[in-house]
Amino acid sequence: MRWGTTETSVFRVPQTSPAGPTAAPTTTAAPSADLRGGAVPHAVGVSNDEFRAALARLAAGVVLVTAHEPPLSQDGPPGEDAGMTATAFMSVSLDPPLVLVSLRNGSRMDDLLLEQPLWAASLLTENQRQIAGRFSMKGRISDRLLFADTAHRRGELSGAPLIEGALATLECRTEQRVVAGDHTLVIGRVLTAELPGGESGPLLYFKGRYRQLGQ
């Protein structure tokens, strides 16, 4: 595994909250209820293809969400790292500092964050398109091998991989999960925010392709 040595600026956020630092995250069903058991049809006149085509025109930043699997037992082997490319990521609140990521129900990351409340997000640069592509491929090789070929370091609080050279990295703790259709919105409190010093522009996703500003 390669460990980068890029100097970083670190901003730490107080970890206290009204519910206490160890409060368990809550899970909330959206008004349409939990749809894991079946899909609800779109409104009349809106097909799946039309919906995708319209939202594909909303440019989005690209983030690598990462987490470290907890060991199965105290004496057992250590858990592995997991990563997922995400474009449905946004800030939610400044006080307290909260962010949100949307995960497909039943995906590996969704299942992992059900048991692991600590995770991280690396905001990728335009030069990190290959990282985004690797961690978004279906049927890809194990994440362990992908991380072995990706410069990163381990977050002090989350234990999750943080990508070297990213525009910014965040370590988070899940505070709430909201089931919304075929996805779950995971809301996390930001515990640390770091600026690894990347000078490149952001990596964007627009019309089904990775792009850069001005492209």
C-alpha positions in Angstrom: 0.0 0.0 0.0 1.5 3.4 -0.9 1.3 6.2 1.7 1.6 9.7 0.4 3.6 12.5 2.2 1.7 15.5 1.0 1.7 18.3 3.6 -1.9 19.1 4.7 -3.7 21.9 6.5 -6.1 20.5 9.1 -9.2 22.0 10.5 -10.8 20.0 13.4 -14.4 20.4 14.3 -15.6 19.9 17.9 -17.1 16.4 18.2 -19.7 17.2 20.8 -23.4 17.3 20.0 -26.7 17.7 22.0 -27.1 13.9 21.7 -23.6 13.3 23.0 -20.5 12.2 21.1 -21.4 8.5 21.0 -25.1 8.9 20.1 -26.3 6.3 17.6 -27.4 7.4 14.2 -31.1 7.4 13.5 -32.9 5.9 10.5 -35.9 7.8 9.1 -38.3 6.7 6.4 -39.1 9.3 3.8 -42.8 10.3 3.4 -43.2 7.7 0.6 -42.1 5.0 3.0 -39.4 2.4 2.6 -39.4 1.1 -1.0 -36.9 -1.7 -0.6 -39.7 -4.2 -1.3 -40.9 -2.6 -4.5 -40.8 0.4 -6.7 -43.4 3.2 -7.0 -44.1 4.2 -10.6 -43.2 7.7 -11.7 -45.9 10.4 -12.2 -47.8 10.1 -15.5 -45.7 11.3 -18.4 -42.3 10.9 -16.7 -40.4 7.8 -17.8 -37.2 6.5 -16.3 -35.3 7.5 -19.5 -36.7 11.1 -19.4 -35.9 11.4 -15.7 -32.3 10.2 -16.2 -31.8 12.5 -19.3 -33.1 15.6 -17.4 -30.9 15.0 -14.3 -27.9 14.1 -16.4 -27.8 17.8 -17.3 -27.1 18.7 -13.7 -23.3 19.0 -13.3 -22.0 17.5 -10.1 -18.7 17.3 -8.3 -17.2 13.8 -7.9 -16.3 12.4 -4.5 -14.8 9.1 -3.3 -16.6 7.9 -0.2 -14.5 5.5 1.9 -14.9 3.5 5.0 -13.0 0.7 6.9 -14.8 -2.4 7.8 -14.8 -3.2 11.5 -13.3 -6.6 12.4 -15.7 -9.4 12.9 -14.2 -10.1 16.4 -11.7 -8.6 18.7 -9.2 -11.3 18.0 -10.1 -11.8 14.3 -8.4 -10.4 11.2 -8.7 -6.7 10.5 -11.5 -5.5 8.2 -10.9 -4.2 4.7 -11.2 -0.8 3.1 -14.1 0.0 0.9 -14.6 2.8 -1.6 -17.4 4.2 -3.8 -17.5 7.0 -6.4 -20.4 9.3 -5.6 -21.8 12.4 -7.4 -24.9 12.8 -5.1 -23.0 14.5 -2.3 -23.7 17.9 -0.8 -23.3 20.1 2.3 -26.3 20.3 4.5 -25.6 22.5 7.5 -22.8 24.8 8.8 -23.8 24.6 12.5 -23.5 21.8 13.1 -21.3 20.9 10.1 -23.2 18.3 8.2 -22.9 16.7 4.7 -25.1 14.2 2.9 -24.4 11.3 0.5 -27.0 9.2 -1.4 -26.4 5.5 -1.5 -28.2 2.8 -3.5 -30.1 0.6 -1.2 -28.4 -2.8 -0.7 -25.1 -1.6 -2.1 -21.9 -2.6 -0.4 -21.3 0.9 1.0 -24.9 1.2 2.2 -24.6 -2.1 4.1 -21.2 -1.1 5.5 -22.4 2.2 6.8 -25.2 0.5 8.6 -22.6 -1.0 10.9 -19.7 1.4 10.6 -20.7 5.0 11.6 -17.3 6.5 10.7 -16.5 7.2 7.1 -14.7 9.7 4.9 -15.1 11.7 1.6 -12.3 12.8 -0.7 -13.3 15.6 -3.2 -11.5 14.6 -6.4 -9.6 16.8 -8.8 -9.8 16.8 -12.6 -6.5 14.8 -12.6 -8.1 12.0 -10.5 -10.5 10.8 -13.2 -8.9 7.4 -13.2 -9.6 6.9 -9.5 -13.3 7.9 -10.0 -13.6 5.4 -12.9 -12.0 2.5 -11.1 -14.2 2.8 -8.0 -17.4 3.1 -10.0 -16.9 0.1 -12.3 -19.3 -2.8 -11.8 -17.7 -6.1 -11.2 -14.4 -4.4 -10.4 -11.5 -6.1 -8.7 -11.4 -6.0 -4.9 -11.2 -2.5 -3.3 -8.1 -3.8 -1.4 -6.2 -4.0 -4.7 -7.5 -0.7 -5.9 -6.4 1.1 -2.7 -3.0 -0.6 -3.0 -2.5 1.2 -6.3 -3.9 4.5 -5.1 -1.9 7.0 -3.0 -3.7 7.6 0.2 -3.3 7.8 4.0 -5.6 6.7 6.8 -7.8 9.2 8.6 -6.9 9.6 12.3 -10.5 9.5 13.5 -12.4 7.4 11.0 -9.6 5.0 9.9 -10.9 5.4 6.4 -8.6 6.0 3.4 -8.1 9.7 2.4 -7.0 10.2 -1.1 -3.7 12.2 -1.5 -3.9 15.3 -3.7 -7.6 15.6 -3.4 -9.2 19.1 -3.3 -10.4 18.4 0.2 -10.9 15.4 2.5 -13.6 15.1 5.2 -14.0 12.6 8.0 -17.5 12.1 9.1 -19.7 10.3 11.7 -23.2 9.2 10.6 -26.0 11.0 12.5 -29.1 10.1 10.5 -30.2 7.8 7.7 -33.2 8.7 5.6 -34.7 6.1 3.2 -35.8 7.8 0.0 -37.1 5.6 -2.8 -34.4 3.2 -4.0 -31.6 5.1 -2.2 -30.7 6.0 1.4 -29.5 9.5 2.3 -26.7 9.3 4.9 -26.2 12.5 6.8 -22.8 12.8 8.5 -21.3 15.2 11.0 -17.9 16.5 9.8 -15.2 15.7 12.3 -12.2 16.9 10.4 -11.7 18.9 7.2 -8.3 18.9 5.5 -6.9 20.6 2.4 -4.2 18.4 0.9 -3.1 21.3 -1.3 -4.3 20.1 -4.7 -4.0 23.0 -7.2 -6.1 21.4 -10.0 -9.7 22.2 -10.7 -12.6 19.9 -9.6 -13.6 16.7 -11.4 -17.2 17.1 -12.7 -19.8 14.6 -13.9 -22.1 15.9 -16.7 -24.2 14.1 -19.3 -22.8 10.7 -18.3 -19.1 11.7 -18.6 -16.3 12.9 -16.3 -15.3 16.5 -17.3 -13.4 19.5 -16.1 -14.3 23.2 -15.8 -14.6 24.8 -19.2 -14.9 21.5 -21.1 
